[in-house]
């Protein structure tokens, strides 16, 4: 199976093949509009602006599984992202990324790269870990996605290369993207 075999749904209901992104470096992200990490929408837009002409794209998939921080549907979320954060990269319909109803694309992504250990060096990391452990302990097991704004970096050939946790510096994410371009 390849990343290009998966289908995703646009907010208007149209189905799109991931084949559309063949030859591009992709940053695939589960997002939420009411999360402490929503500032990352703007930072990802800056990366998109900087590298889109070189074959890079961000693909945003709203998810409401973490603290119910994205109750809106995909269309509403896409509009909010555009108006509030200037997002022009694709925002898709809402998905689930863990559990029995995990979207097939995210099931594939999670199983292609190892899940890094959660660092607990900073206060933000400690608070996030404690919150997940208290409220969503199953998300700490195996390859589950632990929170909103988990990012998967995919190269031009469809290889899933790296997974970045939400609190990973976006400077590190950008450095990894630059190496591919």
N, C-alpha and C positions, 0 to 999 in steps of 0.2 A: 504494500500500500504506500502511496505517496501523498504528500500534502495536497497535490494537485487533483486528487480524486475526490476531495470533499466539496460539499455544497454548503453555501451560507445564504441566509435570508437578509435582504435589504429591508429597511424600515417600511418601504412601500409594499412589501410582500413579494417582490420579485426574487427569484432564486438566481444566485450567481455561483459559478464554478470558481474554485480557487485557481484553476488553470489561468484565469484572467491575470494573475500576478506572476506567472512564470517569467523568469528572467529578472525579477525584482528582489531586492533585499527587503524583507518584511519584519516589522516589529508588531507582533500580534498581542493584544492587551485586553484583559477583562477589566472593565471600567465601572465606575459608579459616580453619579452626579452629586451625591451628598456624603462625601467621604473626606477624611482628612488629607487624602492624597489627590484631590481634584485639581490642585495647582499643577499637577503633572500634565493635564490636558494642554496647557499653554506651552510647557516645556517640550512636549512631544510635537506640538505644532511648529515650534521653532526648528526642531530637528527636521521635520517634514519640509519646511520651507527651504532649509539649507541644502538638503540632499535629494529632494524629489527629482530634480533634473539629472541626477546621477543614477537613477534607478532604485530609489528607496521609497517605501510607503509605510504608513502606520495603519493598522486595521484595528478598530475599536469595537469591542463587543460588550455592551452593557450587561450587567449581572446584578441581581438583587439577592444573592445568597448570603451576603456578608452584612449583617446588621440592617437588612432591608434598606440599603442606601441608594437604591435605584428602582423605586416602585413604578416609575413611568415606563411606557412602552418605548420601543426603539425610535419611532418617529418623533415623539416628544423629546426624548433624550438627544437625538441628532440636532433638533432645532435649538435646544438649550445649549448644547456644546458650541454650535455656531455662533449664537448670540452672546453667550457669556464668556467664551474662551477663544473665539475666532477660529474654531476648528474647521479645516477644509479637507482633512483626510477622511476616508470612509468610516462611518459609524453604522453598525449593523443592528439588526433586531436583537432584542434581549435574549440571552442564553443562560443556561445553567452550566457550571464548570466542574461540579462535584456531584456525587450521588448517582442514583439510578437514571436520572434524566440528563446526564452530562451530554452536552452537544458532542457529536462524533469528532469534530475538529479538535476540541479541547481534550478529549480522551486521547487522541493521537499525539497531540503536543506533549501532554503530561508524561506519556510513556516513551517519548523519544529522547528526553534528557533527564538526568538525575536532578532530584530536588535538593538544593543546597540547604545546609543546616541554617537554622535561624540564628543569626548573630544576636547577642544580647549585650553589646558593648555600650550602646547609647541608650538614653532614657526612652526615646521613641521606640527602639527595638524591644526593650524590656516591657514597655507598656503594651505593645502590640502582641508580643508573645503571651503575656499574662492574660490579655483579653481573649485571645484565641483559645488558650488552654482552659479558661473558665467557661466560655460560651460555645466553642466549636472544637472540642478536643479531637474529634475524628479528623479534622483538617490538618492535624499535625502528624498524622500517620501516613506512611507511604508517599505517593507522589501527588497527593491532593494539592489543589491550589489553596493557599492559606488565607488570602485576602484580596481585595480589589487592587488593581494596578500591578498584577503579576504580568511580566512581559516575557515573550518568547521571541528570540531572534532567529530568523530563517534566512539562509543565504539564497543567492540567485538560482541555485540548482534545486531548491526545495528541501535542503537539509536543515533540520532543526538543530541549531548549534549551541544555544545557551538559553538559560532561564534566569531571569532577574526577579528577585523579590521586590515588593513594593517600596521598601525603604532603601534599596540600592541606589546609590548616587546616579543621577542621570548623566553625569559626566562620564562615568564608567560605561554606561549604556552607549553613549555617543561615541566613545573611543572604540568600542567593539564594532559599531556600525561603520565607522571610518575605515577600519581595517579591511572590511569586506568590499568597500567601494573603491 
